Amino acid sequence: MFENLSDKLESAFKQLKGEGRINDLNIATTVKEIRRALIDADVNFKIAKEFTDKVKDKAAGEKVINAVSPGQLMVKIVKDELTELMGGVESDFNITGNPAIILIAGLQGSGKTTFSGKLASYLKTRKGKSPLLVAADIYRPAAIDQLKVLGEQIKVDVYSDPENKDAVAIAKQAIVEARAKNKNVVIIDTAGRLAIDEVMMNEVAGIKEAVKPQEILFVVDSMTGQDAVNTAKAFNDRLDFNGVVLTKLDGDTRGGAALSIRYTVNKPIKFISSGEKLDTLDVFYPERMAQRILGMGDITSLVEKAQAQYDEAEAKKLEKKIRKNQFDFQDFLDQLQQIKKMGSLKDLMGMIPGMGKAIKDVDISDDAFKGVEAIINSMTPFERANPNVIDMSRKKRIAAGSAKDISDVNQFMKQFEQMREMMKMMNKMPMGGRMGFGRR
């Protein structure tokens, strides 16, 4: 995410490396490089100039204390200004109403339908809502089919009327259907076009007028950069939407859309989305995004993702097993499943401070655990619960069942035993030692 921009900003900060203090000369040089990095990221020149002028003014008024280097000070100033540029704080999302109505708009290919499914999943699993998805794209049968498939995956009802060619009527009837079925949120997926045209705008404006939505979200493909900002302005002029959704953040995102939309349309970014998995939707936090752009990681989001998958009762059971040195292959497999639910592995690792740059050129596939899972799934339940019974004949059968070499099975089992030994050693330590407060 934003790797090119991150690299160029880091290069700009290097202008201050080794400098004892900030002065007009090194500020000017650094700010020039920052402006160039923003423009390369497809940020509008006017926005880039205004941003760097603010950075320059703030830097000129700062004094460097002994504990802070000029480079660190500049990073903080840029982080604060990036945060402000992207909205300052996270934005509220209004889901009050009976039902609450959410209208989804955007161009074709921006990811509207996938986002609609993700939003329904988010509201159902994280907010305890009962959503109804509405297929109001009357031009693309594939869009209706796609929404139905997504609905089946997340067990959310989908309202559609393929024979009806009146999108406004479909939206109005969907509200009636929602009330009849006690659905408290209605998500209307509207039609898009490859480019803005009057028919599309009239239709979505008509739906807005007919159903009076609490939220109108404009979905934008973040890979389209400044074009996305221009499209957002056109939609906002017509719809006066409530917020923006940035999709495809796992692609080759230059950053122009994320850094420019708030400034251009004065509407907040409410959600960010990456990949096709239906649980990869996050609330947009400007400060956290600024930290990630600057390679500072995002521990808060990482912890929140972990907590979303955290089961306290299961965690206590697992802790007891670890204390008794009974951690087995099934426990290991269960933990892998929890990690996979948190999202893209590379994205998760990028949230750890300092890791983003280290792994930027490393291909970390989300299928990285498949080999291990295949090995464990080729074991019998008895073998999973009793790792010590697995002898050579069992290893051969497991290798054949998982389509792996016997050496792969041996290597995995060796690594598993090393992990169990570490757990065993930790359990033998006094509690103070475990907490880092050993006796003196």
Rosetta blueprint (number, residue, H / E / L):
1 M L
2 F L
3 E H
4 N H
5 L H
6 S H
7 D H
8 K H
9 L H
10 E H
11 S H
12 A H
13 F H
14 K H
15 Q H
16 L H
17 K L
18 G L
19 E L
20 G L
21 R L
22 I L
23 N L
24 D H
25 L H
26 N H
27 I H
28 A H
29 T H
30 T H
31 V H
32 K H
33 E H
34 I H
35 R H
36 R H
37 A H
38 L H
39 I H
40 D H
41 A L
42 D L
43 V L
44 N L
45 F H
46 K H
47 I H
48 A H
49 K H
50 E H
51 F H
52 T H
53 D H
54 K H
55 V H
56 K H
57 D H
58 K H
59 A H
60 A H
61 G L
62 E L
63 K L
64 V L
65 I L
66 N L
67 A L
68 V L
69 S L
70 P H
71 G H
72 Q H
73 L H
74 M H
75 V H
76 K H
77 I H
78 V H
79 K H
80 D H
81 E H
82 L H
83 T H
84 E H
85 L H
86 M L
87 G L
88 G L
89 V L
90 E L
91 S L
92 D L
93 F L
94 N L
95 I L
96 T L
97 G L
98 N L
99 P L
100 A E
101 I E
102 I E
103 L E
104 I E
105 A E
106 G L
107 L L
108 Q L
109 G L
110 S L
111 G L
112 K H
113 T H
114 T H
115 F H
116 S H
117 G H
118 K H
119 L H
120 A H
121 S H
122 Y H
123 L H
124 K H
125 T H
126 R L
127 K L
128 G L
129 K L
130 S L
131 P E
132 L E
133 L E
134 V E
135 A E
136 A E
137 D L
138 I L
139 Y L
140 R L
141 P H
142 A H
143 A H
144 I H
145 D H
146 Q H
147 L H
148 K H
149 V H
150 L H
151 G H
152 E H
153 Q H
154 I H
155 K L
156 V L
157 D E
158 V E
159 Y E
160 S L
161 D L
162 P L
163 E L
164 N L
165 K L
166 D L
167 A H
168 V H
169 A H
170 I H
171 A H
172 K H
173 Q H
174 A H
175 I H
176 V H
177 E H
178 A H
179 R H
180 A H
181 K L
182 N L
183 K L
184 N L
185 V E
186 V E
187 I E
188 I E
189 D E
190 T E
191 A L
192 G L
193 R L
194 L L
195 A L
196 I L
197 D L
198 E H
199 V H
200 M H
201 M H
202 N H
203 E H
204 V H
205 A H
206 G H
207 I H
208 K H
209 E H
210 A H
211 V H
212 K L
213 P L
214 Q L
215 E E
216 I E
217 L E
218 F E
219 V E
220 V E
221 D E
222 S H
223 M H
224 T H
225 G L
226 Q H
227 D H
228 A H
229 V H
230 N H
231 T H
232 A H
233 K H
234 A H
235 F H
236 N H
237 D H
238 R H
239 L H
240 D L
241 F L
242 N L
243 G E
244 V E
245 V E
246 L E
247 T E
248 K L
249 L L
250 D L
251 G L
252 D L
253 T L
254 R L
255 G L
256 G H
257 A H
258 A H
259 L H
260 S H
261 I H
262 R H
263 Y H
264 T H
265 V H
266 N L
267 K L
268 P L
269 I E
270 K E
271 F E
272 I E
273 S E
274 S L
275 G L
276 E L
277 K L
278 L L
279 D L
280 T L
281 L E
282 D E
283 V E
284 F L
285 Y L
286 P H
287 E H
288 R H
289 M H
290 A H
291 Q H
292 R H
293 I H
294 L L
295 G L
296 M L
297 G L
298 D L
299 I H
300 T H
301 S H
302 L H
303 V H
304 E H
305 K H
306 A H
307 Q H
308 A H
309 Q L
310 Y L
311 D L
312 E H
313 A H
314 E H
315 A H
316 K H
317 K H
318 L H
319 E H
320 K H
321 K H
322 I H
323 R H
324 K L
325 N L
326 Q L
327 F L
328 D L
329 F H
330 Q H
331 D H
332 F H
333 L H
334 D H
335 Q H
336 L H
337 Q H
338 Q H
339 I H
340 K H
341 K H
342 M L
343 G L
344 S L
345 L H
346 K H
347 D H
348 L H
349 M H
350 G H
351 M L
352 I L
353 P L
354 G L
355 M H
356 G H
357 K H
358 A H
359 I L
360 K L
361 D L
362 V L
363 D L
364 I L
365 S L
366 D L
367 D L
368 A L
369 F L
370 K H
371 G H
372 V H
373 E H
374 A H
375 I H
376 I H
377 N H
378 S L
379 M L
380 T L
381 P H
382 F H
383 E H
384 R H
385 A H
386 N L
387 P H
388 N H
389 V H
390 I L
391 D L
392 M H
393 S H
394 R H
395 K H
396 K H
397 R H
398 I H
399 A H
400 A H
401 G H
402 S L
403 A L
404 K L
405 D L
406 I H
407 S H
408 D H
409 V H
410 N H
411 Q H
412 F H
413 M H
414 K H
415 Q H
416 F H
417 E H
418 Q H
419 M H
420 R H
421 E H
422 M H
423 M H
424 K H
425 M H
426 M H
427 N H
428 K H
429 M L
430 P L
431 M H
432 G H
433 G H
434 R H
435 M L
436 G L
437 F L
438 G L
439 R L
440 R L
